[in-house]
């Protein structure tokens, strides 16, 4: 099978919103440590206290990336990390429209 000469369509990277691996890991750590749902503003504040501020666009891209496998849920009270997503939830997330 020949390898395509075209680059793949990027799913999470967008102009002005490309989180680094460091940002993704920080956001993941914040969400995993939160015992209750946490707002995006709280995530941004926590990142700033760690000396790692970022834009809301970049935070949204990191959240979309982390949520793509069903490890993250968002409700009216904020974001919450799901330790072991059910197969049904993971399938629903894979077929959902990404957050932008």
N, C-alpha and C positions, 0 to 999 in steps of 0.2 A: 504494500500500500504506500503510495506517495504522500509525503508530507506537504501540506498546503503552504504556498508561498505567502498567503494572506495572514495577517495577524488575527487572533481571535477577537470577537466583539467583547469589549470590556463590560462586565456586569456591574461592578461596584465603583470603579474609578471614573470620576467625572471632573471636568475642568474646574479647578478651584477647590476640589474636595477629595484629596488623595491622602488618606491617613498613612502615616508610617507604621511599620510593625511595632515600634515602641508605643505609639498612641493606641493602637489596637490592644496591646497587652495591658496598658494602664487602664483602659476602659473596661476590659474584661475583668481585671483584678477588682476594680471598684464595684462592678455589678455582682461579682461572685461573693464579695464580702458583705454586701448590703443584706440586712435581715428582713427588710421590708421594701416595697417598691420605692424606687428612687427617680426623681425627675431629671430631665436633661440638664436643667440649670444646676442641680446639685452635683451632677457628674462634672460639669464644667468648673464649678467651684473647687471640687476635690482635686481635679487636675491642676488647677492654679496653685493650690497649697503645696502640691508636689513639685512645683516649678515647671510644669508642663502645660502651659495654656494652649488652646487650640480654638479654631473657629467652630461655629455651630454646624456649618456645612460639612466640615471634616468629621465632627462628632457624629453627625447623621450618617455619613458614609461608613464609619467604623461600626455603628450600631446595626446598619443594614447588613454589613459583612458578617458580624457575629450572629445576627438573627437568622441568617440564611439556612442554617442547619437545625433550626428549631430549639436552640439553646437559650433563647431570649423571648420574653413576652412583654407586650406593652398594653397597659390598661389605662383607665381614667386616673389612677393614682401614680402612674409612672412605669418604669422599666423594672423587670425582675428576671434574675437568672434562673433558668430551669436546669437542674443538675443532670437529669436523664430524661430527655424528651421522649414521649411515646412515639412509636412508629407512625401512628395515625397523625399526630401533631406535626411531626417532621415532614410527612408527605403533604399535609395541608400548607405548611410554610413554603415548601419548595414550589408549589403551584400558585402561591399568592403573589400579588403585585408588590414589588419592592417599595419601601418607604423612600421618599425623596425629600 
